Amino acid sequence: MRKMKRQPTHPGQIIKEDYLLPLSISIKDMAATLGISRKTLSKIINERGSITPEMALRLSRAFETTPDLWLNLQKNYDLWQAEHSSDSWKTVKPIPGNILHSH
């Protein structure tokens, strides 16, 4: 597993800093554009909500990006959080003779 040194940026911060602020778009207006509630978008922007596949599709249409961009940002953020919030996953032992890794 590759190690990320620094915490990845939450996709909500990217929406805010790279799109809303430079384009002077309010959360209310962006939520209307995306067809979601202001509360839902606010949660994402304030890093209390996650990018779902449906949201990734909406964002990709609005910002002319790919849904993969948004899902990968969320995945990287979530994996880093999981890795650093607990060590319990480290107690799992590798399965000996795992055929998937014997090539």
N, CA, C and O atoms as a MOPAC input file, in Angstrom:
PM7 MOZYME 1SCF
protein

 N      0.85200 1    -1.18300 1     0.00000 1
 C      0.00000 1     0.00000 1     0.00000 1
 C      0.89200 1     1.23900 1     0.00000 1
 O      1.80200 1     1.35700 1     0.82100 1
 N      0.63000 1     2.14100 1    -0.90600 1
 C      1.46500 1     3.33200 1    -0.96200 1
 C      1.04100 1     4.30500 1     0.13600 1
 O     -0.14000 1     4.41900 1     0.46200 1
 N      1.99600 1     4.97900 1     0.68200 1
 C      1.74300 1     5.90500 1     1.78100 1
 C      1.62500 1     7.32600 1     1.26000 1
 O      2.45900 1     7.78900 1     0.48200 1
 N      0.58600 1     8.00500 1     1.69700 1
 C      0.46300 1     9.42700 1     1.41600 1
 C      0.94700 1    10.16300 1     2.64700 1
 O      0.48200 1     9.91500 1     3.76000 1
 N      1.87300 1    11.05700 1     2.44200 1
 C      2.46200 1    11.78700 1     3.56100 1
 C      1.48200 1    12.79400 1     4.15800 1
 O      1.28300 1    12.83600 1     5.37200 1
 N      0.88000 1    13.59500 1     3.30000 1
 C     -0.01900 1    14.63100 1     3.82700 1
 C     -1.46600 1    14.25200 1     3.55600 1
 O     -1.77700 1    13.48700 1     2.64300 1
 N     -2.32200 1    14.80400 1     4.36600 1
 C     -3.74800 1    14.54100 1     4.20200 1
 C     -4.23600 1    15.09600 1     2.86800 1
 O     -3.98800 1    16.25900 1     2.55200 1
 N     -4.93300 1    14.26500 1     2.08000 1
 C     -5.49000 1    14.77100 1     0.82000 1
 C     -6.54600 1    15.84600 1     1.08700 1
 O     -7.18400 1    15.86900 1     2.14000 1
 N     -6.70600 1    16.71100 1     0.13000 1
 C     -7.69900 1    17.77000 1     0.22800 1
 C     -9.09700 1    17.18700 1     0.04500 1
 O     -9.33500 1    16.38300 1    -0.85700 1
 N    -10.00600 1    17.60000 1     0.90400 1
 C    -11.40700 1    17.16500 1     0.76800 1
 C    -11.97700 1    17.79500 1    -0.50100 1
 O    -11.69400 1    18.95700 1    -0.79000 1
 N    -12.77700 1    17.04100 1    -1.26200 1
 C    -13.33900 1    17.60000 1    -2.49500 1
 C    -14.18500 1    18.85400 1    -2.25200 1
 O    -14.28200 1    19.70900 1    -3.13200 1
 N    -14.78600 1    18.96800 1    -1.09300 1
 C    -15.57200 1    20.16200 1    -0.76800 1
 C    -14.73000 1    21.42300 1    -0.76200 1
 O    -15.17900 1    22.48800 1    -1.18500 1
 N    -13.49400 1    21.29000 1    -0.27500 1
 C    -12.58100 1    22.43600 1    -0.26300 1
 C    -12.21800 1    22.83200 1    -1.69000 1
 O    -12.08200 1    24.01900 1    -1.98800 1
 N    -12.06300 1    21.85500 1    -2.56400 1
 C    -11.74800 1    22.13200 1    -3.96500 1
 C    -12.92300 1    22.82800 1    -4.64200 1
 O    -12.73200 1    23.78200 1    -5.39700 1
 N    -14.13400 1    22.35500 1    -4.37400 1
 C    -15.32300 1    23.01200 1    -4.92800 1
 C    -15.34200 1    24.47700 1    -4.50100 1
 O    -15.56700 1    25.37300 1    -5.31500 1
 N    -15.10500 1    24.70000 1    -3.22900 1
 C    -15.15500 1    26.06200 1    -2.68800 1
 C    -14.04100 1    26.94200 1    -3.25900 1
 O    -14.31000 1    28.02400 1    -3.78100 1
 N    -12.79000 1    26.47700 1    -3.15900 1
 C    -11.64100 1    27.32100 1    -3.49800 1
 C    -11.36300 1    27.42200 1    -4.99900 1
 O    -10.87000 1    28.44600 1    -5.47000 1
 N    -11.67400 1    26.37400 1    -5.74100 1
 C    -11.34600 1    26.37300 1    -7.17400 1
 C    -12.52100 1    26.74000 1    -8.07700 1
 O    -12.33300 1    27.04900 1    -9.25400 1
 N    -13.72400 1    26.70500 1    -7.52600 1
 C    -14.89500 1    26.99100 1    -8.35200 1
 C    -15.76200 1    28.11800 1    -7.78400 1
 O    -15.93600 1    29.15100 1    -8.43000 1
 N    -16.30000 1    27.92300 1    -6.59100 1
 C    -17.24800 1    28.90700 1    -6.05700 1
 C    -16.62800 1    30.28500 1    -5.83800 1
 O    -17.16500 1    31.29400 1    -6.29600 1
 N    -15.49800 1    30.32200 1    -5.13900 1
 C    -14.88100 1    31.62900 1    -4.84900 1
 C    -14.40200 1    32.34100 1    -6.11100 1
 O    -14.76100 1    33.50200 1    -6.31100 1
 N    -13.60300 1    31.69600 1    -6.97600 1
 C    -13.13400 1    32.40400 1    -8.18200 1
 C    -14.25900 1    32.82800 1    -9.12000 1
 O    -14.15900 1    33.85500 1    -9.79100 1
 N    -15.33500 1    32.03200 1    -9.16600 1
 C    -16.43500 1    32.33000 1   -10.07200 1
 C    -17.53600 1    33.17000 1    -9.39700 1
 O    -18.54300 1    33.50500 1   -10.02000 1
 N    -17.32400 1    33.49800 1    -8.12800 1
 C    -18.30700 1    34.27500 1    -7.35000 1
 C    -19.69900 1    33.65100 1    -7.38000 1
 O    -20.70000 1    34.33400 1    -7.59800 1
 N    -19.74000 1    32.34500 1    -7.15600 1
 C    -21.01000 1    31.62500 1    -7.11500 1
 C    -21.33500 1    31.32100 1    -5.64700 1
 O    -20.48600 1    30.82200 1    -4.90800 1
 N    -22.55500 1    31.62100 1    -5.24100 1
 C    -22.96200 1    31.33800 1    -3.86700 1
 C    -23.30700 1    29.85500 1    -3.72700 1
 O    -23.57900 1    29.17000 1    -4.71200 1
 N    -23.29000 1    29.37900 1    -2.48700 1
 C    -23.67500 1    27.99400 1    -2.22000 1
 C    -25.12200 1    27.78000 1    -2.66600 1
 O    -25.45300 1    26.74200 1    -3.23900 1
 N    -25.96300 1    28.74800 1    -2.40600 1
 C    -27.37600 1    28.64900 1    -2.78800 1
 C    -27.52200 1    28.49800 1    -4.30300 1
 O    -28.25800 1    27.63200 1    -4.77600 1
 N    -26.81800 1    29.34600 1    -5.06500 1
 C    -26.90300 1    29.28300 1    -6.53100 1
 C    -26.30000 1    27.99100 1    -7.07800 1
 O    -26.84100 1    27.39400 1    -8.00800 1
 N    -25.18000 1    27.56200 1    -6.49800 1
 C    -24.54500 1    26.32400 1    -6.96600 1
 C    -25.43900 1    25.13300 1    -6.67500 1
 O    -25.56600 1    24.23300 1    -7.50500 1
 N    -26.06100 1    25.12000 1    -5.50300 1
 C    -26.97200 1    24.03300 1    -5.14500 1
 C    -28.13400 1    23.97200 1    -6.14000 1
 O    -28.54300 1    22.89100 1    -6.56300 1
 N    -28.65400 1    25.12900 1    -6.50300 1
 C    -29.75100 1    25.17800 1    -7.48100 1
 C    -29.28000 1    24.63200 1    -8.83300 1
 O    -29.99800 1    23.87500 1    -9.48600 1
 N    -28.08600 1    25.01600 1    -9.24200 1
 C    -27.52000 1    24.51700 1   -10.50400 1
 C    -27.38600 1    22.99700 1   -10.47700 1
 O    -27.67400 1    22.32000 1   -11.46400 1
 N    -26.94500 1    22.46900 1    -9.33500 1
 C    -26.73900 1    21.02400 1    -9.20200 1
 C    -28.04300 1    20.26300 1    -8.97100 1
 O    -28.07900 1    19.03900 1    -9.09800 1
 N    -29.11600 1    20.98900 1    -8.63200 1
 C    -30.38100 1    20.33600 1    -8.36000 1
 C    -30.41100 1    19.64100 1    -7.00900 1
 O    -31.07200 1    18.61500 1    -6.84600 1
 N    -29.69000 1    20.20400 1    -6.03500 1
 C    -29.64200 1    19.63900 1    -4.68100 1
 C    -29.97200 1    20.74100 1    -3.67900 1
 O    -30.07500 1    21.91100 1    -4.04800 1
 N    -30.13400 1    20.37100 1    -2.42800 1
 C    -30.42900 1    21.37600 1    -1.40500 1
 C    -29.16300 1    22.13900 1    -1.02800 1
 O    -28.04600 1    21.64200 1    -1.17200 1
 N    -29.36900 1    23.34400 1    -0.55000 1
 C    -28.25900 1    24.15600 1    -0.07100 1
 C    -27.56100 1    23.43700 1     1.08200 1
 O    -26.33700 1    23.48000 1     1.20400 1
 N    -28.35300 1    22.77900 1     1.92000 1
 C    -27.81600 1    22.05400 1     3.07600 1
 C    -26.86400 1    20.93200 1     2.64000 1
 O    -25.80100 1    20.74500 1     3.23200 1
 N    -27.25400 1    20.20200 1     1.61400 1
 C    -26.40800 1    19.11100 1     1.10900 1
 C    -25.07500 1    19.63500 1     0.60800 1
 O    -24.02400 1    19.09000 1     0.94300 1
 N    -25.11400 1    20.69700 1    -0.19900 1
 C    -23.87500 1    21.26900 1    -0.72000 1
 C    -23.03800 1    21.86700 1     0.40400 1
 O    -21.81400 1    21.73800 1     0.41000 1
 N    -23.69200 1    22.51300 1     1.34200 1
 C    -22.98400 1    23.10600 1     2.47200 1
 C    -22.23700 1    22.04300 1     3.27400 1
 O    -21.11000 1    22.27300 1     3.71400 1
 N    -22.85800 1    20.88700 1     3.46400 1
 C    -22.19100 1    19.79300 1     4.18100 1
 C    -20.91500 1    19.36700 1     3.46000 1
 O    -19.87900 1    19.15400 1     4.08900 1
 N    -20.99800 1    19.24400 1     2.14400 1
 C    -19.82000 1    18.83300 1     1.36700 1
 C    -18.72700 1    19.90000 1     1.45900 1
 O    -17.56100 1    19.58700 1     1.69700 1
 N    -19.11300 1    21.14400 1     1.27200 1
 C    -18.13000 1    22.23000 1     1.28500 1
 C    -17.47100 1    22.38500 1     2.65600 1
 O    -16.30300 1    22.76000 1     2.75800 1
 N    -18.23600 1    22.09100 1     3.70300 1
 C    -17.69000 1    22.18700 1     5.05500 1
 C    -17.08600 1    20.87100 1     5.54300 1
 O    -16.84100 1    20.68600 1     6.73500 1
 N    -16.85200 1    19.96500 1     4.59900 1
 C    -16.16700 1    18.69900 1     4.83600 1
 C    -16.88700 1    17.80300 1     5.82700 1
 O    -16.25100 1    17.03200 1     6.54600 1
 N    -18.21500 1    17.90000 1     5.87000 1
 C    -19.02500 1    17.02100 1     6.70500 1
 C    -19.84900 1    16.07100 1     5.84300 1
 O    -20.56600 1    15.21700 1     6.36600 1
 N    -19.75000 1    16.21600 1     4.53400 1
 C    -20.46200 1    15.34900 1     3.60000 1
 C    -19.49700 1    14.80200 1     2.56600 1
 O    -18.41500 1    15.34900 1     2.35400 1
 N    -19.90100 1    13.72100 1     1.92800 1
 C    -19.04500 1    13.05600 1     0.93900 1
 C    -19.62000 1    13.17500 1    -0.46200 1
 O    -20.81200 1    13.41500 1    -0.65500 1
 N    -18.73300 1    12.99900 1    -1.43100 1
 C    -19.13100 1    12.97100 1    -2.83700 1
 C    -19.61400 1    11.55800 1    -3.15500 1
 O    -18.84600 1    10.59900 1    -3.08300 1
 N    -20.87300 1    11.44300 1    -3.50000 1
 C    -21.44200 1    10.16100 1    -3.91500 1
 C    -21.28500 1    10.03800 1    -5.43400 1
 O    -20.98800 1    11.02600 1    -6.10500 1
 N    -21.48000 1     8.84100 1    -5.97600 1
 C    -21.43400 1     8.72700 1    -7.44200 1
 C    -22.41800 1     9.67200 1    -8.13600 1
 O    -22.08500 1    10.27100 1    -9.15800 1
 N    -23.61800 1     9.80500 1    -7.58700 1
 C    -24.60900 1    10.72700 1    -8.15700 1
 C    -24.10400 1    12.16600 1    -8.12300 1
 O    -24.24100 1    12.90000 1    -9.10100 1
 N    -23.52200 1    12.56400 1    -6.99900 1
 C    -22.98900 1    13.93000 1    -6.87900 1
 C    -21.81500 1    14.12000 1    -7.83900 1
 O    -21.65800 1    15.19200 1    -8.42400 1
 N    -20.99800 1    13.09400 1    -8.00100 1
 C    -19.86200 1    13.17400 1    -8.93200 1
 C    -20.36600 1    13.42900 1   -10.35500 1
 O    -19.75900 1    14.19600 1   -11.10300 1
 N    -21.46700 1    12.79000 1   -10.72400 1
 C    -22.04500 1    13.02400 1   -12.05100 1
 C    -22.54000 1    14.46200 1   -12.18600 1
 O    -22.32600 1    15.10000 1   -13.21700 1
 N    -23.19400 1    14.96700 1   -11.15700 1
 C    -23.70700 1    16.34100 1   -11.19000 1
 C    -22.56000 1    17.35500 1   -11.28200 1
 O    -22.60700 1    18.29200 1   -12.07800 1
 N    -21.53400 1    17.15000 1   -10.45700 1
 C    -20.38300 1    18.06900 1   -10.45800 1
 C    -19.65400 1    18.02300 1   -11.79300 1
 O    -19.22400 1    19.05400 1   -12.31000 1
 N    -19.51800 1    16.82200 1   -12.34800 1
 C    -18.79700 1    16.69800 1   -13.61700 1
 C    -19.52700 1    17.42900 1   -14.74200 1
 O    -18.89100 1    17.99500 1   -15.63100 1
 N    -20.85600 1    17.41800 1   -14.70600 1
 C    -21.62300 1    18.16200 1   -15.71000 1
 C    -21.47600 1    19.66300 1   -15.50200 1
 O    -21.25300 1    20.41000 1   -16.45400 1
 N    -21.60200 1    20.09600 1   -14.26300 1
 C    -21.56100 1    21.53000 1   -13.95800 1
 C    -20.18800 1    22.13300 1   -14.25100 1
 O    -20.09400 1    23.23400 1   -14.79500 1
 N    -19.13600 1    21.41900 1   -13.89400 1
 C    -17.78100 1    21.97400 1   -14.01300 1
 C    -17.01300 1    21.44500 1   -15.21500 1
 O    -15.83600 1    21.75800 1   -15.39100 1
 N    -17.67900 1    20.63900 1   -16.04700 1
 C    -17.04300 1    20.04100 1   -17.22600 1
 C    -15.76100 1    19.30000 1   -16.87000 1
 O    -14.70500 1    19.50700 1   -17.46800 1
 N    -15.89100 1    18.43200 1   -15.87700 1
 C    -14.80100 1    17.54800 1   -15.46000 1
 C    -15.29900 1    16.12100 1   -15.66200 1
 O    -16.29200 1    15.89700 1   -16.35400 1
 N    -14.61400 1    15.16800 1   -15.06300 1
 C    -15.08800 1    13.78400 1   -15.12500 1
 C    -15.62300 1    13.38600 1   -13.75100 1
 O    -15.16900 1    13.90800 1   -12.73300 1
 N    -16.58700 1    12.46400 1   -13.71900 1
 C    -17.03900 1    11.96800 1   -12.41300 1
 C    -15.89800 1    11.29500 1   -11.65300 1
 O    -15.84700 1    11.34400 1   -10.42400 1
 N    -14.97900 1    10.66300 1   -12.39800 1
 C    -13.84000 1     9.99300 1   -11.76700 1
 C    -13.00000 1    10.95800 1   -10.94000 1
 O    -12.50500 1    10.59600 1    -9.87300 1
 N    -12.84000 1    12.17400 1   -11.42500 1
 C    -12.06900 1    13.17300 1   -10.67500 1
 C    -12.63300 1    13.31500 1    -9.26500 1
 O    -11.89500 1    13.23700 1    -8.28300 1
 N    -13.94300 1    13.52500 1    -9.17000 1
 C    -14.58000 1    13.76500 1    -7.87300 1
 C    -14.57900 1    12.51700 1    -6.99800 1
 O    -14.35700 1    12.60500 1    -5.79100 1
 N    -14.82500 1    11.35700 1    -7.60000 1
 C    -14.82400 1    10.11800 1    -6.82100 1
 C    -13.42500 1     9.78000 1    -6.32600 1
 O    -13.26400 1     9.30100 1    -5.20300 1
 N    -12.41200 1    10.02400 1    -7.15100 1
 C    -11.03500 1     9.76000 1    -6.71800 1
 C    -10.60200 1    10.71100 1    -5.60400 1
 O     -9.91500 1    10.29800 1    -4.67000 1
 N    -10.99600 1    11.96800 1    -5.69600 1
 C    -10.69400 1    12.91300 1    -4.61200 1
 C    -11.30900 1    12.42500 1    -3.30600 1
 O    -10.65700 1    12.44900 1    -2.26200 1
 N    -12.56400 1    11.98300 1    -3.36400 1
 C    -13.24600 1    11.50500 1    -2.16300 1
 C    -12.59800 1    10.22700 1    -1.64300 1
 O    -12.37900 1    10.07800 1    -0.44100 1
 N    -12.29200 1     9.30000 1    -2.56000 1
 C    -11.66800 1     8.02700 1    -2.16800 1
 C    -10.33200 1     8.26700 1    -1.47900 1
 O    -10.06000 1     7.68100 1    -0.43200 1
 N     -9.50000 1     9.12300 1    -2.05800 1
 C     -8.19100 1     9.40600 1    -1.46200 1
 C     -8.33800 1    10.02500 1    -0.07600 1
 O     -7.59200 1     9.68700 1     0.84400 1
 N     -9.29900 1    10.93000 1     0.07000 1
 C     -9.55400 1    11.56800 1     1.35700 1
 C    -10.02200 1    10.52900 1     2.37900 1
 O     -9.52000 1    10.48100 1     3.50200 1
 N    -10.98900 1     9.70000 1     1.97800 1
 C    -11.54700 1     8.69400 1     2.88400 1
 C    -10.50600 1     7.66400 1     3.31600 1
 O    -10.44100 1     7.30000 1     4.49000 1
 N     -9.69300 1     7.19400 1     2.37000 1
 C     -8.65700 1     6.20700 1     2.71200 1
 C     -7.64000 1     6.79000 1     3.68400 1
 O     -7.23300 1     6.11900 1     4.63200 1
 N     -7.23200 1     8.01400 1     3.46000 1
 C     -6.26900 1     8.65300 1     4.36200 1
 C     -6.87500 1     8.76800 1     5.75500 1
 O     -6.21300 1     8.47700 1     6.75100 1
 N     -8.14300 1     9.19400 1     5.82500 1
 C     -8.82500 1     9.33000 1     7.11600 1
 C     -8.88900 1     7.98000 1     7.83300 1
 O     -8.60000 1     7.89200 1     9.02700 1
 N     -9.26600 1     6.93600 1     7.10400 1
 C     -9.38000 1     5.60400 1     7.70300 1
 C     -8.02700 1     5.11200 1     8.20000 1
 O     -7.92500 1     4.54100 1     9.28600 1
 N     -7.00100 1     5.33500 1     7.40600 1
 C     -5.66100 1     4.87600 1     7.77900 1
 C     -5.14600 1     5.58700 1     9.01700 1
 O     -4.43500 1     4.98800 1     9.82400 1
 N     -5.49300 1     6.85200 1     9.18000 1
 C     -4.94400 1     7.65100 1    10.27300 1
 C     -5.85900 1     7.78800 1    11.48900 1
 O     -5.43600 1     8.31000 1    12.52000 1
 N     -7.10100 1     7.32900 1    11.38300 1
 C     -8.01500 1     7.48200 1    12.51000 1
 C     -7.97300 1     6.28400 1    13.45500 1
 O     -8.40300 1     6.38800 1    14.60400 1
 N     -7.46600 1     5.16100 1    12.98900 1
 C     -7.42400 1     3.95900 1    13.80800 1
 C     -6.31300 1     3.03700 1    13.31500 1
 O     -5.95400 1     3.04800 1    12.13800 1
 N     -5.77500 1     2.23800 1    14.24000 1
 C     -4.77200 1     1.24600 1    13.85900 1
 C     -5.36200 1    -0.16000 1    13.83100 1
 O     -4.64500 1    -1.12300 1    13.55900 1
 N     -6.65900 1    -0.29200 1    14.10700 1
 C     -7.25100 1    -1.62300 1    14.21600 1
 C     -7.12700 1    -2.43500 1    12.92800 1
 O     -7.04500 1    -3.66300 1    12.97600 1
 N     -7.11300 1    -1.76300 1    11.78500 1
 C     -6.98400 1    -2.47800 1    10.51000 1
 C     -5.62800 1    -3.16700 1    10.38200 1
 O     -5.47600 1    -4.10100 1     9.59500 1
 N     -4.63400 1    -2.70200 1    11.16200 1
 C     -3.29600 1    -3.29600 1    11.09500 1
 C     -3.24200 1    -4.66900 1    11.74700 1
 O     -2.26600 1    -5.39800 1    11.56800 1
 N     -4.28500 1    -5.03800 1    12.50700 1
 C     -4.30700 1    -6.35500 1    13.14500 1
 C     -4.67500 1    -7.46300 1    12.16100 1
 O     -4.52000 1    -8.64200 1    12.48000 1
 N     -5.15800 1    -7.10700 1    10.97300 1
 C     -5.50700 1    -8.11100 1     9.96700 1
 C     -4.22400 1    -8.72600 1     9.41600 1
 O     -3.30400 1    -8.02300 1     8.99900 1
 N     -4.19200 1   -10.04000 1     9.42800 1
 C     -3.00900 1   -10.75600 1     8.93300 1
 C     -3.20500 1   -11.12100 1     7.46400 1
 O     -4.30300 1   -11.50500 1     7.06400 1
 N     -2.14400 1   -11.00200 1     6.65500 1
 C     -2.24300 1   -11.43700 1     5.25800 1
 C     -2.55400 1   -12.93300 1     5.17700 1
 O     -2.10700 1   -13.71000 1     6.02100 1
 N     -3.30800 1   -13.32600 1     4.17500 1
 C     -3.65100 1   -14.73400 1     3.97700 1
 C     -2.46400 1   -15.41800 1     3.29900 1
 O     -2.05300 1   -15.00500 1     2.21500 1
 N     -1.91100 1   -16.45400 1     3.92400 1
 C     -0.76400 1   -17.13900 1     3.31600 1
 C     -1.16400 1   -17.80300 1     2.00500 1
 O     -2.26900 1   -18.32900 1     1.86500 1
 N     -0.25100 1   -17.76900 1     1.05800 1
 C     -0.49800 1   -18.41600 1    -0.22800 1
 C     -1.59500 1   -17.73000 1    -1.04000 1
 O     -2.25700 1   -18.36300 1    -1.86200 1
 N     -1.77800 1   -16.45600 1    -0.80700 1
 C     -2.80400 1   -15.70100 1    -1.53600 1
 C     -2.48800 1   -15.75100 1    -3.02600 1
 O     -1.49700 1   -15.17300 1    -3.47300 1
 N     -3.33300 1   -16.44500 1    -3.79900 1
 C     -3.05800 1   -16.65100 1    -5.22400 1
 C     -3.10000 1   -15.36400 1    -6.03800 1
 O     -2.54400 1   -15.30100 1    -7.13400 1
 N     -3.75700 1   -14.33900 1    -5.50400 1
 C     -3.82800 1   -13.07800 1    -6.23500 1
 C     -2.48200 1   -12.38200 1    -6.27600 1
 O     -2.22700 1   -11.57600 1    -7.17100 1
 N     -1.61500 1   -12.68300 1    -5.31400 1
 C     -0.31900 1   -11.99900 1    -5.27200 1
 C      0.84600 1   -12.93800 1    -5.49100 1
 O      1.97600 1   -12.60800 1    -5.13200 1
 N      0.59800 1   -14.10100 1    -6.07200 1
 C      1.68200 1   -15.06400 1    -6.27700 1
 C      2.26700 1   -14.99700 1    -7.67400 1
 O      3.10000 1   -15.83000 1    -8.03200 1
 N      1.84700 1   -14.01400 1    -8.47800 1
 C      2.36700 1   -13.89600 1    -9.84200 1
 C      3.69000 1   -13.19700 1    -9.86600 1
 O      4.27100 1   -13.01200 1   -10.93600 1

